[in-house]
């Protein structure tokens, strides 16, 4: 399984971005895809997750501002980020956990910078 993130960039505070995570390879139908982020000098933190049944979960810091969604036909998961703040600046990673095996795969990350 390979994951490729895209959509990062530089945005002003209050702006929006949409990240994409495209998966390729043999992907079991029962899985959870998550977005995580890591700021310089900090640990990698959970941002949001979505199951194959579209149950979602969000970190408190992004609740109401970020929306995770998925298009199973395209094997792609999206993270819509609104009302961005400087503290959202980080490298954003997606991962997929396959329920049958428990294996977890990570993408290479995409940089999001929120600055005026």
Secondary structure, DSSP 8 states (H G I E B T S, - for coil): -EEEEE--EEE-TT--EEEEEEEES---SSEEEEEEEE-TTS--EEEEEEETT--EEE-TTTTTTEEEEEEGGGTEEEEEE-S--GGG-EEEEEEEEETTT--EEE---EEEEE--
